[in-house]
């Protein structure tokens, strides 16, 4: 059991790094199927929440909610940098928060 927790924890950190990297690229690569921006936010948040819950089972759900919410807010702040050419949106942050909350209820 301990080994699988460690695997999920490592997967969480890798997925978090990947999500932040992709969200802050000036020109992110095209994703097969061209899912909308909101779908991408929801999927990333759902995966991160699931991995956080499995990798850190003793972590209180509120800590996960606030931590991933802070990550989402940080990404939106970085996307405000004009030279990145990205769009920052409160709706994206809302999609992130909603996905985290729903996954926490389910998992």
C-alpha positions in Angstrom: 0.0 0.0 0.0 2.8 2.4 0.9 4.5 1.9 -2.5 1.3 2.8 -4.4 0.8 5.9 -2.3 4.3 7.0 -3.2 3.6 6.3 -6.8 0.4 8.4 -6.7 2.3 11.2 -4.9 5.0 11.2 -7.5 2.4 11.1 -10.3 0.7 14.1 -8.6 3.8 16.2 -8.6 4.6 15.3 -12.2 1.0 16.1 -13.3 1.1 19.4 -11.4 4.4 20.4 -13.1 3.0 19.4 -16.5 -0.3 21.3 -15.9 1.6 24.5 -14.8 4.0 24.2 -17.7 1.2 23.8 -20.3 -0.9 26.6 -18.8 2.0 29.0 -18.9 3.3 28.3 -22.4 2.8 31.2 -24.8 1.7 28.9 -27.6 0.5 25.6 -26.1 0.4 22.6 -28.5 -2.8 21.5 -30.1 -4.6 18.7 -28.2 -6.2 15.9 -30.2 -9.9 16.5 -30.5 -9.5 20.2 -29.7 -11.3 20.1 -26.3 -12.5 23.5 -25.1 -10.5 25.5 -22.6 -13.0 24.7 -19.9 -12.9 21.0 -20.6 -9.1 21.2 -20.3 -9.3 23.0 -16.9 -11.9 20.5 -15.6 -9.8 17.4 -16.7 -6.6 18.8 -15.3 -8.2 19.7 -12.0 -10.0 16.3 -11.7 -6.8 14.4 -12.4 -4.8 16.5 -9.9 -7.5 16.1 -7.2 -7.7 12.3 -7.7 -3.9 12.0 -7.6 -3.7 14.2 -4.5 -6.3 12.2 -2.7 -4.7 8.9 -3.6 -1.1 10.1 -3.0 -1.8 11.9 0.2 -4.7 10.1 1.9 -4.2 11.7 5.3 -4.3 15.2 3.9 -7.6 17.0 4.8 -10.0 17.6 1.9 -10.0 21.3 2.7 -6.2 21.5 2.3 -6.5 19.9 -1.1 -9.3 22.2 -2.1 -7.5 25.3 -1.0 -4.1 24.1 -2.3 -5.4 23.3 -5.8 -7.4 26.5 -5.8 -4.3 28.5 -5.0 -2.5 26.7 -7.9 -5.4 27.6 -10.2 -5.4 31.2 -9.1 -1.6 31.4 -9.6 -1.9 30.1 -13.1 -4.6 32.7 -13.9 -2.3 35.4 -12.5 0.6 34.2 -14.6 -1.6 34.2 -17.7 -2.2 37.9 -17.2 1.4 38.6 -18.3 1.0 40.3 -21.7 4.1 38.7 -23.3 2.6 35.2 -22.8 -0.4 36.1 -25.0 -2.7 34.0 -22.8 -6.2 34.9 -21.5 -6.8 34.9 -17.8 -10.4 34.2 -16.7 -12.4 33.9 -13.5 -14.5 31.4 -15.3 -11.5 29.1 -15.7 -10.8 29.4 -12.0 -14.4 28.6 -11.2 -14.2 25.5 -13.5 -11.0 24.4 -11.6 -12.7 24.9 -8.2 -15.9 23.1 -9.2 -14.0 20.1 -10.6 -11.9 19.8 -7.4 -15.0 20.0 -5.2 -16.9 17.4 -7.2 -13.9 15.0 -7.3 -13.4 15.4 -3.5 -17.1 14.5 -3.0 -16.8 11.4 -5.2 -13.3 10.2 -4.1 
